[in-house]
Amino acid sequence: MDDISGLRNRSRLLNRSFKILLFSLCATLAVCCLLVSMMRHFGPLAVASHILNERQMVTLVEE
């Protein structure tokens, strides 16, 4: 009987560890997506895209 209860306890601990790992991975992914979206709206990616658009407009005007 002790072996069976020991296996169940290990299974519960493994299940809990798996849930914690899965939650941390999902949270990390969500934070990364939020960071990328904020960088696109307010950060260097937005500035770089704005500069690129201005360069394209200048070349169109020069032609």
HTML snippet that shows the backbone in 3Dmol.js (N, CA, C, O; Angstrom):
<script src="https://3Dmol.org/build/3Dmol-min.js"></script>
<div id="view" style="width:600px;height:400px;position:relative"></div>
<script>
const pdb = `
ATOM      1  N   MET A   1       0.813  -1.208   0.000  1.00  0.00           N
ATOM      2  CA  MET A   1       0.000   0.000   0.000  1.00  0.00           C
ATOM      3  C   MET A   1       0.851   1.265   0.000  1.00  0.00           C
ATOM      4  O   MET A   1       0.513   2.262  -0.637  1.00  0.00           O
ATOM      5  N   ASP A   2       1.966   1.201   0.731  1.00  0.00           N
ATOM      6  CA  ASP A   2       2.812   2.391   0.818  1.00  0.00           C
ATOM      7  C   ASP A   2       3.405   2.756  -0.538  1.00  0.00           C
ATOM      8  O   ASP A   2       3.578   3.933  -0.856  1.00  0.00           O
ATOM      9  N   ASP A   3       3.713   1.738  -1.330  1.00  0.00           N
ATOM     10  CA  ASP A   3       4.268   2.012  -2.656  1.00  0.00           C
ATOM     11  C   ASP A   3       3.259   2.738  -3.541  1.00  0.00           C
ATOM     12  O   ASP A   3       3.618   3.655  -4.279  1.00  0.00           O
ATOM     13  N   ILE A   4       2.004   2.326  -3.464  1.00  0.00           N
ATOM     14  CA  ILE A   4       0.969   2.952  -4.293  1.00  0.00           C
ATOM     15  C   ILE A   4       0.743   4.395  -3.864  1.00  0.00           C
ATOM     16  O   ILE A   4       0.642   5.282  -4.712  1.00  0.00           O
ATOM     17  N   SER A   5       0.663   4.641  -2.562  1.00  0.00           N
ATOM     18  CA  SER A   5       0.460   6.019  -2.095  1.00  0.00           C
ATOM     19  C   SER A   5       1.682   6.877  -2.410  1.00  0.00           C
ATOM     20  O   SER A   5       1.547   8.067  -2.696  1.00  0.00           O
ATOM     21  N   GLY A   6       2.871   6.283  -2.360  1.00  0.00           N
ATOM     22  CA  GLY A   6       4.081   7.016  -2.721  1.00  0.00           C
ATOM     23  C   GLY A   6       4.082   7.402  -4.186  1.00  0.00           C
ATOM     24  O   GLY A   6       4.484   8.510  -4.541  1.00  0.00           O
ATOM     25  N   LEU A   7       3.633   6.492  -5.036  1.00  0.00           N
ATOM     26  CA  LEU A   7       3.540   6.799  -6.467  1.00  0.00           C
ATOM     27  C   LEU A   7       2.514   7.889  -6.730  1.00  0.00           C
ATOM     28  O   LEU A   7       2.723   8.754  -7.581  1.00  0.00           O
ATOM     29  N   ARG A   8       1.416   7.847  -6.007  1.00  0.00           N
ATOM     30  CA  ARG A   8       0.399   8.881  -6.181  1.00  0.00           C
ATOM     31  C   ARG A   8       0.932  10.245  -5.759  1.00  0.00           C
ATOM     32  O   ARG A   8       0.679  11.250  -6.424  1.00  0.00           O
ATOM     33  N   ASN A   9       1.669  10.277  -4.656  1.00  0.00           N
ATOM     34  CA  ASN A   9       2.243  11.552  -4.212  1.00  0.00           C
ATOM     35  C   ASN A   9       3.242  12.080  -5.232  1.00  0.00           C
ATOM     36  O   ASN A   9       3.272  13.276  -5.520  1.00  0.00           O
ATOM     37  N   ARG A  10       4.060  11.184  -5.777  1.00  0.00           N
ATOM     38  CA  ARG A  10       5.015  11.615  -6.812  1.00  0.00           C
ATOM     39  C   ARG A  10       4.285  12.121  -8.044  1.00  0.00           C
ATOM     40  O   ARG A  10       4.688  13.112  -8.653  1.00  0.00           O
ATOM     41  N   SER A  11       3.214  11.439  -8.407  1.00  0.00           N
ATOM     42  CA  SER A  11       2.432  11.849  -9.571  1.00  0.00           C
ATOM     43  C   SER A  11       1.824  13.229  -9.346  1.00  0.00           C
ATOM     44  O   SER A  11       1.800  14.059 -10.255  1.00  0.00           O
ATOM     45  N   ARG A  12       1.333  13.469  -8.136  1.00  0.00           N
ATOM     46  CA  ARG A  12       0.771  14.786  -7.833  1.00  0.00           C
ATOM     47  C   ARG A  12       1.838  15.864  -7.886  1.00  0.00           C
ATOM     48  O   ARG A  12       1.606  16.952  -8.413  1.00  0.00           O
ATOM     49  N   LEU A  13       3.014  15.559  -7.335  1.00  0.00           N
ATOM     50  CA  LEU A  13       4.104  16.541  -7.370  1.00  0.00           C
ATOM     51  C   LEU A  13       4.537  16.813  -8.801  1.00  0.00           C
ATOM     52  O   LEU A  13       4.790  17.961  -9.168  1.00  0.00           O
ATOM     53  N   LEU A  14       4.625  15.765  -9.608  1.00  0.00           N
ATOM     54  CA  LEU A  14       5.004  15.935 -11.007  1.00  0.00           C
ATOM     55  C   LEU A  14       3.945  16.731 -11.753  1.00  0.00           C
ATOM     56  O   LEU A  14       4.272  17.593 -12.569  1.00  0.00           O
ATOM     57  N   ASN A  15       2.677  16.448 -11.478  1.00  0.00           N
ATOM     58  CA  ASN A  15       1.585  17.171 -12.108  1.00  0.00           C
ATOM     59  C   ASN A  15       1.628  18.642 -11.700  1.00  0.00           C
ATOM     60  O   ASN A  15       1.437  19.526 -12.535  1.00  0.00           O
ATOM     61  N   ARG A  16       1.879  18.903 -10.421  1.00  0.00           N
ATOM     62  CA  ARG A  16       1.965  20.285  -9.944  1.00  0.00           C
ATOM     63  C   ARG A  16       3.151  20.998 -10.591  1.00  0.00           C
ATOM     64  O   ARG A  16       3.032  22.156 -10.994  1.00  0.00           O
ATOM     65  N   SER A  17       4.283  20.321 -10.692  1.00  0.00           N
ATOM     66  CA  SER A  17       5.461  20.920 -11.320  1.00  0.00           C
ATOM     67  C   SER A  17       5.198  21.217 -12.793  1.00  0.00           C
ATOM     68  O   SER A  17       5.602  22.259 -13.308  1.00  0.00           O
ATOM     69  N   PHE A  18       4.518  20.294 -13.461  1.00  0.00           N
ATOM     70  CA  PHE A  18       4.192  20.502 -14.870  1.00  0.00           C
ATOM     71  C   PHE A  18       3.265  21.696 -15.037  1.00  0.00           C
ATOM     72  O   PHE A  18       3.438  22.489 -15.963  1.00  0.00           O
ATOM     73  N   LYS A  19       2.283  21.835 -14.151  1.00  0.00           N
ATOM     74  CA  LYS A  19       1.365  22.970 -14.232  1.00  0.00           C
ATOM     75  C   LYS A  19       2.095  24.283 -13.989  1.00  0.00           C
ATOM     76  O   LYS A  19       1.832  25.277 -14.666  1.00  0.00           O
ATOM     77  N   ILE A  20       3.012  24.291 -13.026  1.00  0.00           N
ATOM     78  CA  ILE A  20       3.785  25.507 -12.751  1.00  0.00           C
ATOM     79  C   ILE A  20       4.655  25.857 -13.950  1.00  0.00           C
ATOM     80  O   ILE A  20       4.740  27.022 -14.337  1.00  0.00           O
ATOM     81  N   LEU A  21       5.299  24.857 -14.538  1.00  0.00           N
ATOM     82  CA  LEU A  21       6.143  25.089 -15.712  1.00  0.00           C
ATOM     83  C   LEU A  21       5.318  25.603 -16.887  1.00  0.00           C
ATOM     84  O   LEU A  21       5.731  26.534 -17.579  1.00  0.00           O
ATOM     85  N   LEU A  22       4.165  25.005 -17.112  1.00  0.00           N
ATOM     86  CA  LEU A  22       3.294  25.430 -18.204  1.00  0.00           C
ATOM     87  C   LEU A  22       2.802  26.856 -17.989  1.00  0.00           C
ATOM     88  O   LEU A  22       2.765  27.651 -18.928  1.00  0.00           O
ATOM     89  N   PHE A  23       2.427  27.180 -16.759  1.00  0.00           N
ATOM     90  CA  PHE A  23       1.970  28.534 -16.449  1.00  0.00           C
ATOM     91  C   PHE A  23       3.094  29.546 -16.652  1.00  0.00           C
ATOM     92  O   PHE A  23       2.866  30.623 -17.203  1.00  0.00           O
ATOM     93  N   SER A  24       4.301  29.210 -16.212  1.00  0.00           N
ATOM     94  CA  SER A  24       5.413  30.151 -16.367  1.00  0.00           C
ATOM     95  C   SER A  24       5.764  30.354 -17.842  1.00  0.00           C
ATOM     96  O   SER A  24       6.105  31.465 -18.248  1.00  0.00           O
ATOM     97  N   LEU A  25       5.684  29.299 -18.640  1.00  0.00           N
ATOM     98  CA  LEU A  25       5.945  29.447 -20.076  1.00  0.00           C
ATOM     99  C   LEU A  25       4.889  30.321 -20.743  1.00  0.00           C
ATOM    100  O   LEU A  25       5.212  31.167 -21.576  1.00  0.00           O
ATOM    101  N   CYS A  26       3.625  30.115 -20.374  1.00  0.00           N
ATOM    102  CA  CYS A  26       2.551  30.938 -20.945  1.00  0.00           C
ATOM    103  C   CYS A  26       2.697  32.393 -20.521  1.00  0.00           C
ATOM    104  O   CYS A  26       2.486  33.300 -21.327  1.00  0.00           O
ATOM    105  N   ALA A  27       3.058  32.620 -19.261  1.00  0.00           N
ATOM    106  CA  ALA A  27       3.241  33.991 -18.779  1.00  0.00           C
ATOM    107  C   ALA A  27       4.409  34.660 -19.493  1.00  0.00           C
ATOM    108  O   ALA A  27       4.322  35.834 -19.852  1.00  0.00           O
ATOM    109  N   THR A  28       5.493  33.930 -19.700  1.00  0.00           N
ATOM    110  CA  THR A  28       6.650  34.483 -20.401  1.00  0.00           C
ATOM    111  C   THR A  28       6.290  34.830 -21.844  1.00  0.00           C
ATOM    112  O   THR A  28       6.682  35.883 -22.348  1.00  0.00           O
ATOM    113  N   LEU A  29       5.557  33.960 -22.497  1.00  0.00           N
ATOM    114  CA  LEU A  29       5.131  34.217 -23.872  1.00  0.00           C
ATOM    115  C   LEU A  29       4.226  35.441 -23.948  1.00  0.00           C
ATOM    116  O   LEU A  29       4.355  36.255 -24.863  1.00  0.00           O
ATOM    117  N   ALA A  30       3.312  35.571 -22.990  1.00  0.00           N
ATOM    118  CA  ALA A  30       2.409  36.726 -22.976  1.00  0.00           C
ATOM    119  C   ALA A  30       3.182  38.022 -22.758  1.00  0.00           C
ATOM    120  O   ALA A  30       2.895  39.031 -23.403  1.00  0.00           O
ATOM    121  N   VAL A  31       4.158  38.003 -21.853  1.00  0.00           N
ATOM    122  CA  VAL A  31       4.962  39.200 -21.597  1.00  0.00           C
ATOM    123  C   VAL A  31       5.781  39.561 -22.830  1.00  0.00           C
ATOM    124  O   VAL A  31       5.908  40.740 -23.160  1.00  0.00           O
ATOM    125  N   CYS A  32       6.338  38.568 -23.512  1.00  0.00           N
ATOM    126  CA  CYS A  32       7.113  38.841 -24.729  1.00  0.00           C
ATOM    127  C   CYS A  32       6.235  39.443 -25.824  1.00  0.00           C
ATOM    128  O   CYS A  32       6.649  40.381 -26.504  1.00  0.00           O
ATOM    129  N   CYS A  33       5.036  38.912 -25.995  1.00  0.00           N
ATOM    130  CA  CYS A  33       4.124  39.472 -27.001  1.00  0.00           C
ATOM    131  C   CYS A  33       3.740  40.900 -26.653  1.00  0.00           C
ATOM    132  O   CYS A  33       3.684  41.762 -27.530  1.00  0.00           O
ATOM    133  N   LEU A  34       3.478  41.153 -25.381  1.00  0.00           N
ATOM    134  CA  LEU A  34       3.145  42.504 -24.942  1.00  0.00           C
ATOM    135  C   LEU A  34       4.318  43.448 -25.168  1.00  0.00           C
ATOM    136  O   LEU A  34       4.129  44.583 -25.605  1.00  0.00           O
ATOM    137  N   LEU A  35       5.516  42.987 -24.876  1.00  0.00           N
ATOM    138  CA  LEU A  35       6.708  43.812 -25.064  1.00  0.00           C
ATOM    139  C   LEU A  35       6.911  44.147 -26.537  1.00  0.00           C
ATOM    140  O   LEU A  35       7.214  45.292 -26.873  1.00  0.00           O
ATOM    141  N   VAL A  36       6.750  43.172 -27.412  1.00  0.00           N
ATOM    142  CA  VAL A  36       6.918  43.424 -28.844  1.00  0.00           C
ATOM    143  C   VAL A  36       5.860  44.396 -29.349  1.00  0.00           C
ATOM    144  O   VAL A  36       6.163  45.293 -30.137  1.00  0.00           O
ATOM    145  N   SER A  37       4.616  44.220 -28.896  1.00  0.00           N
ATOM    146  CA  SER A  37       3.568  45.140 -29.358  1.00  0.00           C
ATOM    147  C   SER A  37       3.810  46.551 -28.840  1.00  0.00           C
ATOM    148  O   SER A  37       3.557  47.517 -29.561  1.00  0.00           O
ATOM    149  N   MET A  38       4.293  46.694 -27.613  1.00  0.00           N
ATOM    150  CA  MET A  38       4.599  48.028 -27.088  1.00  0.00           C
ATOM    151  C   MET A  38       5.782  48.645 -27.830  1.00  0.00           C
ATOM    152  O   MET A  38       5.801  49.848 -28.093  1.00  0.00           O
ATOM    153  N   MET A  39       6.768  47.811 -28.165  1.00  0.00           N
ATOM    154  CA  MET A  39       7.921  48.329 -28.901  1.00  0.00           C
ATOM    155  C   MET A  39       7.500  48.795 -30.295  1.00  0.00           C
ATOM    156  O   MET A  39       8.031  49.777 -30.813  1.00  0.00           O
ATOM    157  N   ARG A  40       6.559  48.096 -30.889  1.00  0.00           N
ATOM    158  CA  ARG A  40       6.093  48.515 -32.218  1.00  0.00           C
ATOM    159  C   ARG A  40       5.360  49.841 -32.153  1.00  0.00           C
ATOM    160  O   ARG A  40       5.493  50.670 -33.053  1.00  0.00           O
ATOM    161  N   HIS A  41       4.592  50.049 -31.101  1.00  0.00           N
ATOM    162  CA  HIS A  41       3.811  51.282 -31.011  1.00  0.00           C
ATOM    163  C   HIS A  41       4.632  52.456 -30.497  1.00  0.00           C
ATOM    164  O   HIS A  41       4.469  53.581 -30.970  1.00  0.00           O
ATOM    165  N   PHE A  42       5.513  52.206 -29.530  1.00  0.00           N
ATOM    166  CA  PHE A  42       6.185  53.318 -28.859  1.00  0.00           C
ATOM    167  C   PHE A  42       7.697  53.291 -28.949  1.00  0.00           C
ATOM    168  O   PHE A  42       8.341  54.265 -28.559  1.00  0.00           O
ATOM    169  N   GLY A  43       8.283  52.232 -29.439  1.00  0.00           N
ATOM    170  CA  GLY A  43       9.725  52.082 -29.329  1.00  0.00           C
ATOM    171  C   GLY A  43      10.462  52.225 -30.631  1.00  0.00           C
ATOM    172  O   GLY A  43       9.957  52.808 -31.590  1.00  0.00           O
ATOM    173  N   PRO A  44      11.666  51.686 -30.658  1.00  0.00           N
ATOM    174  CA  PRO A  44      12.551  51.814 -31.822  1.00  0.00           C
ATOM    175  C   PRO A  44      11.967  51.238 -33.102  1.00  0.00           C
ATOM    176  O   PRO A  44      12.254  51.741 -34.188  1.00  0.00           O
ATOM    177  N   LEU A  45      11.157  50.199 -32.997  1.00  0.00           N
ATOM    178  CA  LEU A  45      10.586  49.640 -34.224  1.00  0.00           C
ATOM    179  C   LEU A  45       9.645  50.641 -34.889  1.00  0.00           C
ATOM    180  O   LEU A  45       9.612  50.742 -36.115  1.00  0.00           O
ATOM    181  N   ALA A  46       8.887  51.375 -34.092  1.00  0.00           N
ATOM    182  CA  ALA A  46       7.992  52.392 -34.652  1.00  0.00           C
ATOM    183  C   ALA A  46       8.796  53.523 -35.273  1.00  0.00           C
ATOM    184  O   ALA A  46       8.456  54.023 -36.345  1.00  0.00           O
ATOM    185  N   VAL A  47       9.864  53.921 -34.594  1.00  0.00           N
ATOM    186  CA  VAL A  47      10.708  54.996 -35.120  1.00  0.00           C
ATOM    187  C   VAL A  47      11.374  54.556 -36.416  1.00  0.00           C
ATOM    188  O   VAL A  47      11.415  55.315 -37.385  1.00  0.00           O
ATOM    189  N   ALA A  48      11.892  53.337 -36.436  1.00  0.00           N
ATOM    190  CA  ALA A  48      12.551  52.836 -37.644  1.00  0.00           C
ATOM    191  C   ALA A  48      11.558  52.734 -38.794  1.00  0.00           C
ATOM    192  O   ALA A  48      11.894  53.056 -39.934  1.00  0.00           O
ATOM    193  N   SER A  49      10.349  52.292 -38.508  1.00  0.00           N
ATOM    194  CA  SER A  49       9.356  52.186 -39.572  1.00  0.00           C
ATOM    195  C   SER A  49       8.947  53.565 -40.074  1.00  0.00           C
ATOM    196  O   SER A  49       8.692  53.739 -41.266  1.00  0.00           O
ATOM    197  N   HIS A  50       8.881  54.547 -39.176  1.00  0.00           N
ATOM    198  CA  HIS A  50       8.549  55.922 -39.577  1.00  0.00           C
ATOM    199  C   HIS A  50       9.652  56.497 -40.471  1.00  0.00           C
ATOM    200  O   HIS A  50       9.366  57.148 -41.475  1.00  0.00           O
ATOM    201  N   ILE A  51      10.897  56.255 -40.104  1.00  0.00           N
ATOM    202  CA  ILE A  51      12.026  56.743 -40.908  1.00  0.00           C
ATOM    203  C   ILE A  51      12.010  56.078 -42.285  1.00  0.00           C
ATOM    204  O   ILE A  51      12.238  56.736 -43.300  1.00  0.00           O
ATOM    205  N   LEU A  52      11.741  54.781 -42.315  1.00  0.00           N
ATOM    206  CA  LEU A  52      11.687  54.064 -43.588  1.00  0.00           C
ATOM    207  C   LEU A  52      10.579  54.624 -44.474  1.00  0.00           C
ATOM    208  O   LEU A  52      10.782  54.795 -45.676  1.00  0.00           O
ATOM    209  N   ASN A  53       9.421  54.911 -43.905  1.00  0.00           N
ATOM    210  CA  ASN A  53       8.322  55.490 -44.685  1.00  0.00           C
ATOM    211  C   ASN A  53       8.694  56.864 -45.221  1.00  0.00           C
ATOM    212  O   ASN A  53       8.350  57.199 -46.355  1.00  0.00           O
ATOM    213  N   GLU A  54       9.397  57.667 -44.419  1.00  0.00           N
ATOM    214  CA  GLU A  54       9.817  58.989 -44.893  1.00  0.00           C
ATOM    215  C   GLU A  54      10.803  58.860 -46.047  1.00  0.00           C
ATOM    216  O   GLU A  54      10.727  59.621 -47.012  1.00  0.00           O
ATOM    217  N   ARG A  55      11.719  57.916 -45.961  1.00  0.00           N
ATOM    218  CA  ARG A  55      12.695  57.722 -47.045  1.00  0.00           C
ATOM    219  C   ARG A  55      11.991  57.305 -48.331  1.00  0.00           C
ATOM    220  O   ARG A  55      12.339  57.768 -49.417  1.00  0.00           O
ATOM    221  N   GLN A  56      11.008  56.437 -48.202  1.00  0.00           N
ATOM    222  CA  GLN A  56      10.273  56.005 -49.389  1.00  0.00           C
ATOM    223  C   GLN A  56       9.517  57.176 -50.002  1.00  0.00           C
ATOM    224  O   GLN A  56       9.441  57.288 -51.226  1.00  0.00           O
ATOM    225  N   MET A  57       8.956  58.049 -49.168  1.00  0.00           N
ATOM    226  CA  MET A  57       8.231  59.206 -49.692  1.00  0.00           C
ATOM    227  C   MET A  57       9.183  60.174 -50.376  1.00  0.00           C
ATOM    228  O   MET A  57       8.837  60.768 -51.397  1.00  0.00           O
ATOM    229  N   VAL A  58      10.392  60.339 -49.816  1.00  0.00           N
ATOM    230  CA  VAL A  58      11.380  61.232 -50.427  1.00  0.00           C
ATOM    231  C   VAL A  58      11.789  60.699 -51.789  1.00  0.00           C
ATOM    232  O   VAL A  58      11.914  61.473 -52.738  1.00  0.00           O
ATOM    233  N   THR A  59      12.001  59.403 -51.905  1.00  0.00           N
ATOM    234  CA  THR A  59      12.392  58.849 -53.204  1.00  0.00           C
ATOM    235  C   THR A  59      11.256  58.976 -54.211  1.00  0.00           C
ATOM    236  O   THR A  59      11.507  59.172 -55.400  1.00  0.00           O
ATOM    237  N   LEU A  60      10.007  58.866 -53.752  1.00  0.00           N
ATOM    238  CA  LEU A  60       8.881  59.045 -54.670  1.00  0.00           C
ATOM    239  C   LEU A  60       8.788  60.488 -55.145  1.00  0.00           C
ATOM    240  O   LEU A  60       8.479  60.738 -56.310  1.00  0.00           O
ATOM    241  N   VAL A  61       9.052  61.440 -54.252  1.00  0.00           N
ATOM    242  CA  VAL A  61       8.986  62.857 -54.621  1.00  0.00           C
ATOM    243  C   VAL A  61      10.115  63.197 -55.582  1.00  0.00           C
ATOM    244  O   VAL A  61       9.909  63.964 -56.522  1.00  0.00           O
ATOM    245  N   GLU A  62      11.306  62.641 -55.364  1.00  0.00           N
ATOM    246  CA  GLU A  62      12.450  62.928 -56.231  1.00  0.00           C
ATOM    247  C   GLU A  62      12.238  62.378 -57.633  1.00  0.00           C
ATOM    248  O   GLU A  62      12.712  62.961 -58.608  1.00  0.00           O
ATOM    249  N   GLU A  63      11.538  61.274 -57.738  1.00  0.00           N
ATOM    250  CA  GLU A  63      11.313  60.692 -59.066  1.00  0.00           C
ATOM    251  C   GLU A  63      10.333  61.561 -59.786  1.00  0.00           C
ATOM    252  O   GLU A  63       9.981  61.277 -60.931  1.00  0.00           O
TER     253      GLU A  63
END
`;
const viewer = $3Dmol.createViewer("view");
viewer.addModel(pdb, "pdb");
viewer.setStyle({}, {cartoon: {color: "spectrum"}});
viewer.zoomTo();
viewer.render();
</script>
